[in-house]
Amino acid sequence: MEKLVPSPAAVAAFDTLAADVADAGVTVGKMFGATSLMVGSKAIGCLHGDAVAFKLGRDSTGHTEALALPNAVLFDPSGMKRPFKDWVVVPLASVEHWPALADAALAFTAG
């Protein structure tokens, strides 16, 4: 996995997001070698440099909306052009969308 070091601003925004979704049973853990939002043993999002990758489900409205955001891309943790099609990386510049995307990731994970 490509190791991207998040800026202090990205870490602070991620910590705020984690606090916002804690009441929904989300904890902070490690997945893909990154600080992640976890529901049990499943990751719903992870800090990826100055962005968060959210597991939204490739056929979901949230996935489509996330990919439409500026500079959002499919999550390719290996950097080898093998993206996880259910995951979208959303940059810090779109931080105002992170809470809704975390909710969408929770809904996707819940089935």
C-alpha positions in Angstrom: 0.0 0.0 0.0 1.2 3.5 -0.9 2.0 5.2 2.4 0.5 8.7 2.4 1.1 10.9 5.5 -1.9 12.9 6.4 -1.6 16.6 7.3 -2.5 17.8 10.8 -5.7 19.3 9.2 -6.7 16.0 7.7 -6.1 14.2 11.0 -8.2 16.8 12.9 -11.0 16.5 10.4 -10.9 12.7 10.6 -11.0 12.8 14.4 -14.0 15.1 14.2 -15.7 12.7 11.8 -14.9 9.7 14.1 -16.5 11.6 17.1 -19.6 12.4 15.0 -20.3 8.8 14.1 -19.3 7.2 17.5 -22.9 7.2 18.6 -23.6 4.9 15.7 -21.2 2.3 17.1 -18.3 3.3 15.0 -14.8 3.0 16.6 -11.4 3.9 15.4 -9.0 1.1 14.4 -6.5 0.0 11.8 -7.3 -1.4 8.3 -5.1 -1.2 5.2 -2.3 0.1 7.6 -4.3 3.3 8.1 -6.4 4.8 10.8 -9.9 3.6 10.0 -13.6 3.9 11.0 -14.7 0.5 12.1 -18.0 -1.2 12.7 -17.0 -4.4 14.5 -14.3 -5.8 12.4 -15.4 -4.1 9.2 -13.9 -0.8 7.9 -16.3 1.7 6.6 -13.7 4.4 5.9 -10.0 5.1 6.3 -7.7 8.1 6.4 -5.7 8.1 3.2 -3.3 11.0 3.1 -5.3 14.2 3.1 -8.5 12.3 2.2 -10.8 9.6 3.5 -11.7 6.5 1.6 -15.3 5.4 2.2 -16.9 2.0 1.5 -20.1 3.0 -0.3 -21.0 0.1 -2.6 -20.4 0.6 -6.3 -24.1 0.6 -7.2 -25.2 3.1 -4.5 -26.3 6.7 -4.9 -23.6 7.7 -2.3 -20.9 6.2 -4.5 -22.1 8.1 -7.6 -22.3 11.4 -5.6 -18.9 10.8 -4.0 -17.2 10.2 -7.4 -18.7 13.4 -8.7 -16.9 15.5 -6.1 -13.7 17.3 -7.3 -10.6 15.0 -7.3 -12.5 12.0 -5.8 -11.3 8.7 -7.2 -11.7 5.0 -6.6 -9.6 3.7 -3.7 -6.5 1.9 -4.9 -4.6 1.1 -1.7 -1.9 -0.9 -3.5 -1.2 1.9 -6.0 -1.1 -0.9 -8.7 -4.2 0.2 -10.7 -6.4 -2.3 -8.9 -9.0 -0.1 -7.3 -11.6 -1.3 -4.8 -14.7 -0.6 -6.8 -16.9 -0.2 -3.6 -14.6 2.5 -2.2 -14.2 6.2 -3.0 -11.4 8.5 -1.8 -12.8 11.9 -1.0 -10.2 14.7 -0.4 -10.1 17.1 2.5 -11.3 19.9 0.2 -14.7 18.1 0.3 -14.7 17.6 4.1 -18.2 19.0 4.4 -19.4 15.9 2.6 -17.6 13.4 4.9 -20.4 13.1 7.5 -23.0 12.2 4.9 -20.6 9.8 3.2 -19.8 8.1 6.6 -23.6 7.7 7.1 -23.9 6.2 3.6 -21.0 3.8 4.3 -22.7 2.8 7.6 -25.9 2.1 5.7 -24.0 0.1 3.0 -22.2 -2.0 5.6 -25.4 -2.6 7.5 -26.9 -4.1 4.3 
